[in-house]
Amino acid sequence: MSKEELLKKRYRAEKRFKFYGLTSVILAILFVLFLVNVIFSKGKGAFSRTTISVEVDFNTEKLELKNNPTNEEIQDTDFYDLSIESLLNVYKTKGLKEEKDLIRIFSPDYEIEIKNFIIENKGFLNKTAIIELTASDDIDQLNKGNYPRHLPEERRRISDFQLLIYDKLVEDNKIQKTFNTFLFTNGDSRDPELAGVGGSLLGSFFTIIVTLLLSFPVAILASIYLEEFAPKNRITDFIEININNLAAVPSIVFGLLGLGILLGTFDFPRSTPLVAGITLALMTLPRIIIPCRASLKAVPPSIREGALAVGASKVQSVTHHVVPLAIPGTLSGTIIGLAQALGETAPLILIGMVAFVVDLPSSPVDPSASLPVQVYLWSEQAERGFVEKTSATIMILLTFLITMNAFAVYLRQKFERRWS
């Protein structure tokens, strides 16, 4: 084979290699776009909720309230009869079965919503007000076009009579679609239309704060000692090997560690961000130490030598000169480590953060869930409303992860110094 033929063969091989690489990149982008499209198409409906306009007469005599009641007095008042009377006025019914069907088109929290409305709007006492009450999950899915109303009645959770009510309410413009604030302010619930990620957001926030406070200073100090002060011997070599190995250990192993030591030995409170934060801090430590040491190693020896030459001690040269120059790489590694910890599920399941928690946590020692665990919990529910809530939670979690990783890239590009 001649020299020219060999050259042409090499060029053809290079073109094929470029084609394979470009094809792989395009396929990866298409798969990502497909995944994002599936998640978005299923989850976008969770950001809105269906409400039904109901006329409520807040007669103080019926409620047995005085003219200027306090919030506590209103809170202690029974609104059940008033609520039922208001709901039954929405559509004319005949018989107990139709009344029950009518009431079931509303969320079970209709009494609480009516009570909260008058607490926030006391000026409507002894007046009639139009309140937007949350519709049930089935009506919500029907209004969003996700409910197969063409099926026979025996195969539907919505009866024909409820469909008649819905169509009449739509005709009268009493069915509205509003932004779902419950998604961000409510905790978990058995009813999809009332369930929210408020508790999971706070739980993830407290968990990440605990993880950061425990892992960051320990990782920084360990990195500085190993890179700048520790003698190079078999002991430090053994420590370095184990740090690298710990970064590759499956996260569920750290969950077993938290379960056996934190809960089993030290009797820490279960299902709390405190335990989750400690467990994830142990998992995150090697993932911060490795980039921190790499950043310290990237600082030129001339910086250290120059500081020592003007009379600085070893500690001063490290703390005043080397560490500040290594901070950008350290911060970006820390943020990426925390982003990875934010998305962990397996260790949190083992330490009991899969409990059904309705109340929002107010501190790291209150029981709570987290965003990835909430996805796990809702993915097992059969109701259609939980399907879109699961996808919406994934969207929220992905938003946080992408933001944290983008911020890490920004810090690295803006503050990192390249040494020639």
C-alpha positions, 0 to 999 in steps of 0.5 A: 500500500502506497504512502498516499493510500495510507494517508487517505485511510488515516483521514477516513478513519479520523472522519469516522471517529469524528462522526461517531463522536458527534452522533453520540453527542447528538443521541445524548442530547436527544435522550436528555430532551426526551426525558425532560419533555416526558417529565415536563409534560406530566408535571406541569399540571401540578403547578395549577389547581382547579377551584369551584366558586361557592357562595357562602353566607357568613351569618353570625347567628347561625355560627353562634359568633358575636359581632367582633370575634377573635381569630381563636373564637372563629377557629373554635367555631364549628363550620361544618353545617354552614359548609355543607349548606353552602356546597349543596346550594351549588347544584340542585340535588334529589336524595342523599346519594346525589348530595354525597356525589355533590360534596365529593367533587370538593376537596375534604378540606372545604370546611378548613378553607371556608374557616381560613377565609373568614379569619383572613377577611372578617369584613365578610361577617354577616355578608355573603362571599364567593369563595374559590374552594379546591376541587377534588383530585378527580375533578381536577384531573377532569378539568385538566383533560387527564380523565377518561370521561368516555369510559362507562360509569362503572369503570370511572371514579366520577359518576354521571351525575358528577359529570352533569354537575361539572358541565353545569359549573363550567357552563356557569363559569364557576370552574377556575384554574389557578396557580397551585400555591399548595404545592409549595406551602403544604406538607404531604397529604393522602389527597393529591389535590392538597399534597405539597412539597413544602415539608420536603423543601424545608427538610432538604434545606435543613439537611443540606445546611447540616451537611455543609456545616459538618463536612466543609470545615472538616474537609478543608482542615483535613485537606490542608493537613494532608497536602501541606503538613503531613509527612509522606509515609505509609500512614498518610498513603493509607489515609489517601487511598481510603479517602479515594476509596470512600468517594466510590462507596455506594451511598446506601453503605453510609445509610447503613452506617447512620442506621447502625451508629446514629440511630442504633447506638446514639439514639438520635431522633429518627426521620430528622434532617439532623441525622440525614445531614450527619449521614450525608456529611460523612458521604460528602467528606471525601468528595470535598477533600479530593477537589480541595487537595487538587486545588491546593496542589495546583498553587505554584510552589513559588507562592509558598517559597515567596511567603517563606522568603519574606519571613512568614511561617509555614502556617502563615504561608498556607493560611494567608497565601495558599488557601485563598488561592485554592478557594475557588476550586474548593468551593466549586467542589463543595457545591457539586458535592452538596448537589450530589448529596441533595439528590441522594435517596437510599441513605435517607430511606434507611434512616427513616425519612420515608415517614408520612409527615404532614406538618412543616418542620421548623428545625433540623430535629423535627421529622420531615422528608426530602425532595428525592424521598418525596419522589419515592413516596409519591411514585408508589401512589396510584392516583393520577394526581400523585403522578403529576406531583411526582413529576413536578417534584422531579422538576423542582429537584432538577432545578436546584441541582442544575442551579447548584452545578451552574453556580459551581461552574461560574465560581470556577471560571470567574475566580480560578487562576491559571498558572503558567 
